[in-house]
């Protein structure tokens, strides 16, 4: 009897061990797939610098195109790009929905010669920073002060809640999509702070609304930065710092070093006496942008909990104590990865 029971016990153990091994292998494989997926979402810096559509410099290819096309020049823009309607207007540019060879594009025209320098700066940044996180440049005409970029129908990031409220997009209104957008935002800051054109500061971001309007939502719910008209270079090692405009900035959204330091002494603002600063002003604004992007979705409170410490560091009064965009990006990616794994594990348990 004991011999029979022993054989049965050994037999069951011999079957149990492979089952456990298979389960462990499956778990490891699922983790590996998750990490591969995350890596596909967030490419390396080297990939950012190269064209995301596989074209050589000064060429473009939109999703519906088979081949790359050279940037459009004045003659082509005047003959082939047709304005349809005004879709945006700022101090520097008027933006029109336009059509080029049956495809919708965005045509931007200088609003006033008073802002010609800003327009040319924005164009030079578009040329220098082409990559997957920057809106795709299709061409420009210096004679007419126009430029053509890829059109993203979902519009500015400022419209996020309105877009996600639409029936066809409601399935995207979840913490995964929103955290991915927040990660895209930090990823873009990291790219701008380490770009081929030097360390660039997002100066056109003195309010939450203005900051959100600088980015466009893509059809697959990622972000591209669109407005680069105010992107000065900062390099403290060369004594190169910035001031975002020549007027006094106020409010809690801008970083403390952007505020007039003598406001409590009753001294009137003077641009000449206003201290300069660097890219850490962008870091200060990350928590406020992330708070908007996360919205009020199930799981959002868990995301905020995991991001609490890094966001606290972003809000340090001393800019030197704030993390870099890369530091923040690593935390965001880690939180996304761990929450995806936890969510997958919970689903498997069910």
N, C-alpha and C positions, 0 to 999 in steps of 0.2 A: 504493500500500500504506500509506504513512504517512498519507495523507489518510483512508483507511478506518479505520486505528487511532486517529487523532485523533478522528474522529467517534464511534467506539465509546467512547473514553475520556471524551469530553465527555458522551456519553449516559449512561454509568454514573455519572458525577459528579452529573449532573442528577437521577438517581433516588436517589443516596445522600444528597444534602443533605436532601430532604424526610423521608427515613427518620430521619436524625439529629434533625431538628427535631421530628418526631412523638415520638421517644423522650424528648427533653428536655421537651416539653410534658406527656407522660404522667408524668414524674418530678415536675415542678412541681405537677401536679394532685394526685398522690398525697400530696405533702407538705402541700398546702393542705387536703386532706381529713383528714389526721392532725391538723393543728392545729385544724380545726373540731371534730373529735371530742373533742379534749382540752378545748376551750373548753366543749363541752356537758357534760363531766364536772364541770368546776370553774367554777362561775358566779361572777359578780362580787359584791362586797359588797352592792351595791344590790339584787341579786336575792335575796340571803340574807335581807335584812330583810323583804321581802315574803313573803306566804304562797306556799309551793311548790305548793299545790294550787289556786291561783286563787280562793280564798275571801276574803271581806272579814274583817277582824279579828273574833275571838271566834266564828268558825265553823270547821267542819272538813269534810273529805271524804276518806273512805278509798277505796282503789283500786276497790272494787266498787260505789261509790255514784255516781249520776249527778249529784246536786245537793248543794250545801253545806248543812250543818245547823248551827243555832246550838249553842253549847256546852251540853251537858246540865246541867240544874239538879237540885236535891235531889229533887224529886218524880219526875222522869224516871229518875234513877239508882235510887231506891228501888223504882220500879215496873217498870222495864224492864231493868235490869242484874242478871244472875243469876250468882252465884259458881259456878264449876265445881270448881276445885282450887287449892291453894296452890302457887305456882311460884317464890317467892323471899321471903326474909325478911332484914331488916337491923335495925340498932338503931332506925331511924326508922320504917320502913314494913314492912307485910306486903303482898305482891303476889300477887294471885289471877288465874288465867285465868278470864275471865268471858264471858258471852254477852249481846250487845245486838242485838235484832232479827235474829237469825240469824247475827251476825258475832262473831268472837272479838275480845275487847278485854282490856286489862289494868286491873284494879281494885286500887288501892293504898289501904290503910287505915293510919292512924296506929297504931304499935305501943304507944306509951306517951305519956301527957301530958307526961312529962319532956322529950320531944323535939318538943313542939308548935311551938316557935320554928323549929326546923330544917325541920319539915314545911311551915310557912307560907312560909318563905324559899324552899324548893324550888318550891312552887306559884307564888309570885310570879315566880320566874325562868322557869318554864315559860310563864307568861302573857306575859312581856316579851320572850322570846327566840324565839318561834315562828318557824320557818323550816325549810328543807330539811335542816339538819344537826342539828335538835333533834326529839326524839320528839314526835309530834303529840298535843296535848291535846284530849280530847273533851268534858271537862266536869269539874265538881268540886262538892262539897257541904261547906261550912265547918261546918255543924251537926254532921255525922257524921264530919268529918275524913277524907273520902275524895276521891279523884280518879280519873278514867278517862283512859287514854291508849291509843294504837294498840298492838296486840299484834304483836310480831315473833317468829315461831315459832323462828327460828334461835338466839334467845337472846343472852346476853352475849358480848362479844368474847372473853372468857376461854375460851369454848368453841370457838374458831376451829379448832384442830387436830382436835378431835373431829368437828366438822362436816365439814371437808374430807376426813376419812378415810372418811366414808360414801360408798357407791358412787354415789349419785345426784349427789354434789357433787365427785367426784374430778377432773372435768374443769376445775374452778376452782382446783385446787391447783397454781398456777403463779406465776411471779414477777410477771406482769402484774396478777393479782388481788391479790396480797399487797402489792405496791408501791402499788396504787391505794388499798387500805385504809390503809396508812401515810400516804399523802397526804391521805386523808379526815381522819385523826386530826390532822395538822398544820393542815389547813384549819379544823377545828372550834376548835382553839386560837386561830388567827388571828381567827376570828369572836368568840370569847369575849373576847379581848383588845381588840376594837374593836366591842363590841356596842352595841345601842341602850340597854342598861342600864348602860353604862360599861365600864371595863376590869375584867374578872372573872378571878379566879384559881381554878384547880381545886384546892381544898384537900383533897378526899376522895381523895387520890392518894399516900398515904404508902408504898405498896408497889406492885410491878408488878401483882400480882393485884387489888388494890383499884382501881387505875387502869383496868385492862381491864374490870372489872365495871361501870364507869360508862357503857359504850357498848354499843349493841345492833347486831347484824348484821341488815341488811335482806335480803329475799329475793333481791335482785339484787346482793348482796355489796357493799354500801356501809355506811357507819356513820352512826348518829345517836347523839348524846349523850342519856342517859336520866336520870341521877341528878344533880340540880342543888341538892341540899340544903345543900351547903357551897361556895358560890360568892361569897366576899366581894369587895368592890370595892377596887381599888388605883389610886391616882392620885398619884404622887410630886410632881407640880406643886402639889397641894393639901395635901401632907404626909400623904396617906392611904395607909397601908401595912397589911399584914395579918400575922396569925399563924395558922397552920393548927392550931387546937386549943390546949389549955392544958397539954398534957403534953409531956414531952421526946421528941423524935423521934431515931431512930437508924438506922444502916444506910447503904449506899452509894447506894440508889435516890433518897433525898431529896437536895435540893441542899445544898451546904456551908453556906449561910447559914441553913438550917433546923435545923442542929445546934447544940447547946448550946456556945457559944464557950469556956466555962471548964471543959470536961470534963477537960482535961489538967492543970488546976490543982487538981483534987480538990474543987472547989466544987460543992455540991449544986444541982440545977436549981431555978430560980426563974422562974416565968412572968412576974413583974414585971420581971425583968432581961433576959429574952429579947428580943433585937432583932427588929424587924419586917422584912418584905421585900416584894417585888412579884411580878409575873407571870413574871419570869425564872426562877422555880423550875420552872415548867412546861416551859421550854425545856431545862433540864438533863436532864429525864426523856425527851426525845424519842428519843435514840439507843437507850435500853434498850427502849422500846416498839417501835421500828422493828425492832430485832434479833429480838424475839419474833415480830412480824408477818411478817417475811420467811421465817421457818422455815428448812427445809433443802431448797430446791427448786433444780433446774437454773437457772442464771442469777442466783441469789440472791447468789453471791459477787461477780458483776460489779456488782450494785446496791450492795453494801456498799463496793466499791472506789470507785464514783463518789460515794458519800455520805460518804466518810471525812473529807474536809476540813470540811464543814459540821457533821458530828457532833463533830469535834474542837473546833470553835468553840462548840458547844452545851455542852461540858464545861469551859469556862473557869471557873476558880475565882472570878474577879471577875464578878458577874452583869452589870455594865455592859458587859463585853466580849462577852457572848453575843449572837448575832443575835436579831432579832425572829422571831416565828412567820411573818411574811410573807417574810422573807429565806429561811427554811428552806423554805417552801412553793414559792418560785420555783425553788430548786435541785431539789426533788423533782419538780416538773413538768417541768423541763428534762431531768432524767435519764430520766424516763418517756418523754418525747417522743423523745429521741435513741435510746433503746434500742428503742422501737417502730419507728422508722425503720430502724435497723440490722437488726432482726429481719425487717422487710418486705423490705429489700434483699437479705438473705441468702436468703430464701425465693424471691425472684424469680430469683436466680442459679441456684438448683436447678431 
